[in-house]
Amino acid sequence: MLGLREQQGGGPIDQGIDVTKVEVAGRKAIHFAADCGQLEVLEFLIHMGAEINAPDRHGYTALLSAIYEGHVDCVKFLVSKGANKTEKCPDGMSYFEVAESPEMRELLK
């Protein structure tokens, strides 16, 4: 997300940038953090008020992003914070159906 501050015309977070609302290519920081398995960033974003169930422009939530990338720790955290685990993927499959690991499937029951 290099250059994000410049794209949004602002300074650091402490100068008023709302990291929960900034979008790059139709995705918010919460989606990128989930994709990359950045648990501490997810914790920070949720603490700052990020919408946990907000879909990106493709219909992916942070939870679905974490599921697709196999980040069990992020899935566990997002579910514990109230992420909707009964959503459907853009192709109509359930989150449970696309989860590959038994541990992840257990979290999504």
CNS distance restraints for C-alpha pairs under 8 A (distance, minus, plus):
assign (resid   3 and name CA) (resid   7 and name CA) 6.24 0.50 0.50
assign (resid   4 and name CA) (resid   8 and name CA) 6.27 0.50 0.50
assign (resid   4 and name CA) (resid  24 and name CA) 7.96 0.50 0.50
assign (resid   5 and name CA) (resid   9 and name CA) 6.12 0.50 0.50
assign (resid   5 and name CA) (resid  10 and name CA) 5.49 0.50 0.50
assign (resid   5 and name CA) (resid  11 and name CA) 5.98 0.50 0.50
assign (resid   5 and name CA) (resid  12 and name CA) 7.22 0.50 0.50
assign (resid   6 and name CA) (resid  10 and name CA) 6.35 0.50 0.50
assign (resid   6 and name CA) (resid  11 and name CA) 7.79 0.50 0.50
assign (resid   8 and name CA) (resid  22 and name CA) 7.58 0.50 0.50
assign (resid  10 and name CA) (resid  15 and name CA) 7.62 0.50 0.50
assign (resid  10 and name CA) (resid  16 and name CA) 7.72 0.50 0.50
assign (resid  10 and name CA) (resid  17 and name CA) 6.41 0.50 0.50
assign (resid  11 and name CA) (resid  15 and name CA) 5.81 0.50 0.50
assign (resid  11 and name CA) (resid  16 and name CA) 7.49 0.50 0.50
assign (resid  11 and name CA) (resid  17 and name CA) 6.86 0.50 0.50
assign (resid  12 and name CA) (resid  16 and name CA) 7.31 0.50 0.50
assign (resid  12 and name CA) (resid  17 and name CA) 6.64 0.50 0.50
assign (resid  13 and name CA) (resid  17 and name CA) 4.95 0.50 0.50
assign (resid  13 and name CA) (resid  18 and name CA) 6.91 0.50 0.50
assign (resid  13 and name CA) (resid  19 and name CA) 7.15 0.50 0.50
assign (resid  18 and name CA) (resid  22 and name CA) 6.60 0.50 0.50
assign (resid  19 and name CA) (resid  29 and name CA) 6.81 0.50 0.50
assign (resid  19 and name CA) (resid  45 and name CA) 7.34 0.50 0.50
assign (resid  20 and name CA) (resid  28 and name CA) 6.92 0.50 0.50
assign (resid  20 and name CA) (resid  29 and name CA) 6.61 0.50 0.50
assign (resid  20 and name CA) (resid  30 and name CA) 7.32 0.50 0.50
assign (resid  20 and name CA) (resid  45 and name CA) 6.34 0.50 0.50
assign (resid  20 and name CA) (resid  48 and name CA) 7.02 0.50 0.50
assign (resid  20 and name CA) (resid  49 and name CA) 6.63 0.50 0.50
assign (resid  20 and name CA) (resid  50 and name CA) 4.66 0.50 0.50
assign (resid  20 and name CA) (resid  51 and name CA) 7.43 0.50 0.50
assign (resid  21 and name CA) (resid  28 and name CA) 6.59 0.50 0.50
assign (resid  21 and name CA) (resid  29 and name CA) 7.98 0.50 0.50
assign (resid  21 and name CA) (resid  50 and name CA) 7.43 0.50 0.50
assign (resid  22 and name CA) (resid  28 and name CA) 5.94 0.50 0.50
assign (resid  22 and name CA) (resid  29 and name CA) 7.10 0.50 0.50
assign (resid  23 and name CA) (resid  27 and name CA) 5.20 0.50 0.50
assign (resid  23 and name CA) (resid  28 and name CA) 4.63 0.50 0.50
assign (resid  23 and name CA) (resid  29 and name CA) 7.16 0.50 0.50
assign (resid  24 and name CA) (resid  28 and name CA) 6.48 0.50 0.50
assign (resid  26 and name CA) (resid  56 and name CA) 5.82 0.50 0.50
assign (resid  26 and name CA) (resid  57 and name CA) 4.99 0.50 0.50
assign (resid  27 and name CA) (resid  31 and name CA) 6.14 0.50 0.50
assign (resid  27 and name CA) (resid  32 and name CA) 7.30 0.50 0.50
assign (resid  27 and name CA) (resid  56 and name CA) 4.89 0.50 0.50
assign (resid  27 and name CA) (resid  57 and name CA) 6.53 0.50 0.50
assign (resid  28 and name CA) (resid  32 and name CA) 6.76 0.50 0.50
assign (resid  28 and name CA) (resid  56 and name CA) 7.02 0.50 0.50
assign (resid  29 and name CA) (resid  33 and name CA) 6.07 0.50 0.50
assign (resid  29 and name CA) (resid  45 and name CA) 7.80 0.50 0.50
assign (resid  30 and name CA) (resid  34 and name CA) 6.17 0.50 0.50
assign (resid  30 and name CA) (resid  41 and name CA) 7.94 0.50 0.50
assign (resid  30 and name CA) (resid  42 and name CA) 6.16 0.50 0.50
assign (resid  30 and name CA) (resid  45 and name CA) 6.58 0.50 0.50
assign (resid  30 and name CA) (resid  50 and name CA) 7.07 0.50 0.50
assign (resid  30 and name CA) (resid  52 and name CA) 7.74 0.50 0.50
assign (resid  30 and name CA) (resid  62 and name CA) 6.05 0.50 0.50
assign (resid  31 and name CA) (resid  35 and name CA) 6.12 0.50 0.50
assign (resid  31 and name CA) (resid  56 and name CA) 7.29 0.50 0.50
assign (resid  31 and name CA) (resid  60 and name CA) 7.98 0.50 0.50
assign (resid  31 and name CA) (resid  61 and name CA) 6.75 0.50 0.50
assign (resid  31 and name CA) (resid  62 and name CA) 4.72 0.50 0.50
assign (resid  31 and name CA) (resid  65 and name CA) 6.58 0.50 0.50
assign (resid  32 and name CA) (resid  36 and name CA) 6.22 0.50 0.50
assign (resid  32 and name CA) (resid  62 and name CA) 7.99 0.50 0.50
assign (resid  33 and name CA) (resid  37 and name CA) 6.02 0.50 0.50
assign (resid  33 and name CA) (resid  38 and name CA) 4.93 0.50 0.50
assign (resid  33 and name CA) (resid  39 and name CA) 7.23 0.50 0.50
assign (resid  33 and name CA) (resid  41 and name CA) 6.17 0.50 0.50
assign (resid  33 and name CA) (resid  42 and name CA) 5.97 0.50 0.50
assign (resid  33 and name CA) (resid  62 and name CA) 7.97 0.50 0.50
assign (resid  34 and name CA) (resid  38 and name CA) 6.19 0.50 0.50
assign (resid  34 and name CA) (resid  39 and name CA) 7.40 0.50 0.50
assign (resid  34 and name CA) (resid  42 and name CA) 6.89 0.50 0.50
assign (resid  34 and name CA) (resid  62 and name CA) 5.45 0.50 0.50
assign (resid  34 and name CA) (resid  63 and name CA) 7.07 0.50 0.50
assign (resid  34 and name CA) (resid  65 and name CA) 5.74 0.50 0.50
assign (resid  34 and name CA) (resid  66 and name CA) 4.86 0.50 0.50
assign (resid  34 and name CA) (resid  71 and name CA) 7.69 0.50 0.50
assign (resid  34 and name CA) (resid  74 and name CA) 6.58 0.50 0.50
assign (resid  35 and name CA) (resid  62 and name CA) 7.56 0.50 0.50
assign (resid  35 and name CA) (resid  65 and name CA) 5.19 0.50 0.50
assign (resid  35 and name CA) (resid  66 and name CA) 5.47 0.50 0.50
assign (resid  35 and name CA) (resid  69 and name CA) 6.13 0.50 0.50
assign (resid  36 and name CA) (resid  66 and name CA) 7.86 0.50 0.50
assign (resid  36 and name CA) (resid  69 and name CA) 7.68 0.50 0.50
assign (resid  37 and name CA) (resid  66 and name CA) 6.82 0.50 0.50
assign (resid  37 and name CA) (resid  69 and name CA) 7.86 0.50 0.50
assign (resid  37 and name CA) (resid  71 and name CA) 5.55 0.50 0.50
assign (resid  37 and name CA) (resid  73 and name CA) 7.88 0.50 0.50
assign (resid  37 and name CA) (resid  74 and name CA) 6.30 0.50 0.50
assign (resid  38 and name CA) (resid  42 and name CA) 6.30 0.50 0.50
assign (resid  38 and name CA) (resid  74 and name CA) 7.54 0.50 0.50
assign (resid  39 and name CA) (resid  43 and name CA) 6.17 0.50 0.50
assign (resid  39 and name CA) (resid  73 and name CA) 7.13 0.50 0.50
assign (resid  39 and name CA) (resid  74 and name CA) 5.59 0.50 0.50
assign (resid  39 and name CA) (resid  77 and name CA) 7.84 0.50 0.50
assign (resid  40 and name CA) (resid  44 and name CA) 6.22 0.50 0.50
assign (resid  41 and name CA) (resid  45 and name CA) 6.09 0.50 0.50
assign (resid  42 and name CA) (resid  46 and name CA) 6.08 0.50 0.50
assign (resid  42 and name CA) (resid  74 and name CA) 7.72 0.50 0.50
assign (resid  43 and name CA) (resid  47 and name CA) 6.09 0.50 0.50
assign (resid  44 and name CA) (resid  48 and name CA) 6.14 0.50 0.50
assign (resid  45 and name CA) (resid  49 and name CA) 6.37 0.50 0.50
assign (resid  45 and name CA) (resid  50 and name CA) 5.37 0.50 0.50
assign (resid  46 and name CA) (resid  50 and name CA) 4.89 0.50 0.50
assign (resid  46 and name CA) (resid  51 and name CA) 7.28 0.50 0.50
assign (resid  46 and name CA) (resid  52 and name CA) 6.90 0.50 0.50
assign (resid  52 and name CA) (resid  61 and name CA) 7.63 0.50 0.50
assign (resid  52 and name CA) (resid  62 and name CA) 6.85 0.50 0.50
assign (resid  52 and name CA) (resid  78 and name CA) 7.45 0.50 0.50
assign (resid  52 and name CA) (resid  82 and name CA) 7.58 0.50 0.50
assign (resid  52 and name CA) (resid  83 and name CA) 5.85 0.50 0.50
assign (resid  53 and name CA) (resid  61 and name CA) 5.71 0.50 0.50
assign (resid  53 and name CA) (resid  62 and name CA) 6.95 0.50 0.50
assign (resid  53 and name CA) (resid  63 and name CA) 7.72 0.50 0.50
assign (resid  53 and name CA) (resid  83 and name CA) 5.84 0.50 0.50
assign (resid  53 and name CA) (resid  84 and name CA) 6.53 0.50 0.50
assign (resid  54 and name CA) (resid  61 and name CA) 5.73 0.50 0.50
assign (resid  54 and name CA) (resid  62 and name CA) 7.53 0.50 0.50
assign (resid  55 and name CA) (resid  59 and name CA) 4.86 0.50 0.50
assign (resid  55 and name CA) (resid  60 and name CA) 4.98 0.50 0.50
assign (resid  55 and name CA) (resid  61 and name CA) 4.40 0.50 0.50
assign (resid  55 and name CA) (resid  62 and name CA) 7.45 0.50 0.50
assign (resid  56 and name CA) (resid  60 and name CA) 5.32 0.50 0.50
assign (resid  56 and name CA) (resid  61 and name CA) 6.33 0.50 0.50
assign (resid  58 and name CA) (resid  90 and name CA) 7.40 0.50 0.50
assign (resid  59 and name CA) (resid  89 and name CA) 7.38 0.50 0.50
assign (resid  59 and name CA) (resid  90 and name CA) 5.91 0.50 0.50
assign (resid  60 and name CA) (resid  64 and name CA) 5.79 0.50 0.50
assign (resid  60 and name CA) (resid  65 and name CA) 6.35 0.50 0.50
assign (resid  60 and name CA) (resid  89 and name CA) 7.04 0.50 0.50
assign (resid  60 and name CA) (resid  90 and name CA) 7.28 0.50 0.50
assign (resid  61 and name CA) (resid  65 and name CA) 6.24 0.50 0.50
assign (resid  62 and name CA) (resid  66 and name CA) 6.22 0.50 0.50
assign (resid  62 and name CA) (resid  78 and name CA) 7.95 0.50 0.50
assign (resid  63 and name CA) (resid  67 and name CA) 6.15 0.50 0.50
assign (resid  63 and name CA) (resid  74 and name CA) 7.75 0.50 0.50
assign (resid  63 and name CA) (resid  75 and name CA) 5.97 0.50 0.50
assign (resid  63 and name CA) (resid  78 and name CA) 6.35 0.50 0.50
assign (resid  63 and name CA) (resid  79 and name CA) 7.73 0.50 0.50
assign (resid  63 and name CA) (resid  83 and name CA) 6.73 0.50 0.50
assign (resid  63 and name CA) (resid  84 and name CA) 8.00 0.50 0.50
assign (resid  63 and name CA) (resid  85 and name CA) 7.62 0.50 0.50
assign (resid  64 and name CA) (resid  68 and name CA) 6.08 0.50 0.50
assign (resid  64 and name CA) (resid  89 and name CA) 7.45 0.50 0.50
assign (resid  64 and name CA) (resid  95 and name CA) 6.73 0.50 0.50
assign (resid  65 and name CA) (resid  69 and name CA) 6.28 0.50 0.50
assign (resid  66 and name CA) (resid  70 and name CA) 6.02 0.50 0.50
assign (resid  66 and name CA) (resid  71 and name CA) 5.16 0.50 0.50
assign (resid  66 and name CA) (resid  72 and name CA) 7.34 0.50 0.50
assign (resid  66 and name CA) (resid  74 and name CA) 6.17 0.50 0.50
assign (resid  66 and name CA) (resid  75 and name CA) 5.90 0.50 0.50
assign (resid  67 and name CA) (resid  71 and name CA) 6.27 0.50 0.50
assign (resid  67 and name CA) (resid  72 and name CA) 7.24 0.50 0.50
assign (resid  67 and name CA) (resid  75 and name CA) 6.49 0.50 0.50
assign (resid  67 and name CA) (resid  95 and name CA) 7.58 0.50 0.50
assign (resid  67 and name CA) (resid  98 and name CA) 7.56 0.50 0.50
assign (resid  67 and name CA) (resid  99 and name CA) 5.88 0.50 0.50
assign (resid  67 and name CA) (resid 104 and name CA) 7.61 0.50 0.50
assign (resid  68 and name CA) (resid  98 and name CA) 7.28 0.50 0.50
assign (resid  68 and name CA) (resid  99 and name CA) 7.00 0.50 0.50
assign (resid  70 and name CA) (resid  99 and name CA) 7.77 0.50 0.50
assign (resid  70 and name CA) (resid 100 and name CA) 7.54 0.50 0.50
assign (resid  70 and name CA) (resid 101 and name CA) 7.82 0.50 0.50
assign (resid  71 and name CA) (resid  75 and name CA) 6.32 0.50 0.50
assign (resid  72 and name CA) (resid  76 and name CA) 6.07 0.50 0.50
assign (resid  72 and name CA) (resid 103 and name CA) 7.52 0.50 0.50
assign (resid  72 and name CA) (resid 104 and name CA) 5.96 0.50 0.50
assign (resid  73 and name CA) (resid  77 and name CA) 6.22 0.50 0.50
assign (resid  74 and name CA) (resid  78 and name CA) 6.04 0.50 0.50
assign (resid  75 and name CA) (resid  79 and name CA) 6.04 0.50 0.50
assign (resid  75 and name CA) (resid 104 and name CA) 7.34 0.50 0.50
assign (resid  75 and name CA) (resid 107 and name CA) 7.65 0.50 0.50
assign (resid  76 and name CA) (resid  80 and name CA) 6.13 0.50 0.50
assign (resid  76 and name CA) (resid 104 and name CA) 7.98 0.50 0.50
assign (resid  76 and name CA) (resid 107 and name CA) 6.57 0.50 0.50
assign (resid  77 and name CA) (resid  81 and name CA) 6.30 0.50 0.50
assign (resid  78 and name CA) (resid  82 and name CA) 6.46 0.50 0.50
assign (resid  78 and name CA) (resid  83 and name CA) 5.35 0.50 0.50
assign (resid  79 and name CA) (resid  83 and name CA) 4.82 0.50 0.50
assign (resid  79 and name CA) (resid  84 and name CA) 7.17 0.50 0.50
assign (resid  79 and name CA) (resid  85 and name CA) 6.96 0.50 0.50
assign (resid  79 and name CA) (resid 107 and name CA) 7.57 0.50 0.50
assign (resid  79 and name CA) (resid 108 and name CA) 7.92 0.50 0.50
assign (resid  85 and name CA) (resid  95 and name CA) 6.56 0.50 0.50
assign (resid  85 and name CA) (resid  96 and name CA) 7.92 0.50 0.50
assign (resid  85 and name CA) (resid 108 and name CA) 5.94 0.50 0.50
assign (resid  86 and name CA) (resid  94 and name CA) 6.89 0.50 0.50
assign (resid  86 and name CA) (resid  95 and name CA) 6.78 0.50 0.50
assign (resid  87 and name CA) (resid  94 and name CA) 6.51 0.50 0.50
assign (resid  87 and name CA) (resid  95 and name CA) 6.58 0.50 0.50
assign (resid  88 and name CA) (resid  92 and name CA) 5.43 0.50 0.50
assign (resid  88 and name CA) (resid  93 and name CA) 5.63 0.50 0.50
assign (resid  88 and name CA) (resid  94 and name CA) 4.63 0.50 0.50
assign (resid  88 and name CA) (resid  95 and name CA) 6.13 0.50 0.50
assign (resid  89 and name CA) (resid  93 and name CA) 5.32 0.50 0.50
assign (resid  89 and name CA) (resid  94 and name CA) 5.97 0.50 0.50
assign (resid  89 and name CA) (resid  95 and name CA) 6.48 0.50 0.50
assign (resid  93 and name CA) (resid  97 and name CA) 6.25 0.50 0.50
assign (resid  93 and name CA) (resid  98 and name CA) 7.01 0.50 0.50
assign (resid  94 and name CA) (resid  98 and name CA) 6.67 0.50 0.50
assign (resid  95 and name CA) (resid  99 and name CA) 6.33 0.50 0.50
assign (resid  95 and name CA) (resid 108 and name CA) 7.32 0.50 0.50
assign (resid  96 and name CA) (resid 105 and name CA) 5.66 0.50 0.50
assign (resid  96 and name CA) (resid 108 and name CA) 5.73 0.50 0.50
assign (resid  96 and name CA) (resid 109 and name CA) 7.12 0.50 0.50
assign (resid  99 and name CA) (resid 104 and name CA) 6.14 0.50 0.50
assign (resid  99 and name CA) (resid 105 and name CA) 5.83 0.50 0.50
assign (resid 100 and name CA) (resid 104 and name CA) 7.14 0.50 0.50
assign (resid 100 and name CA) (resid 105 and name CA) 7.32 0.50 0.50
assign (resid 101 and name CA) (resid 105 and name CA) 6.29 0.50 0.50
assign (resid 102 and name CA) (resid 106 and name CA) 6.13 0.50 0.50
assign (resid 103 and name CA) (resid 107 and name CA) 6.52 0.50 0.50
assign (resid 104 and name CA) (resid 108 and name CA) 6.44 0.50 0.50
assign (resid 105 and name CA) (resid 109 and name CA) 6.38 0.50 0.50
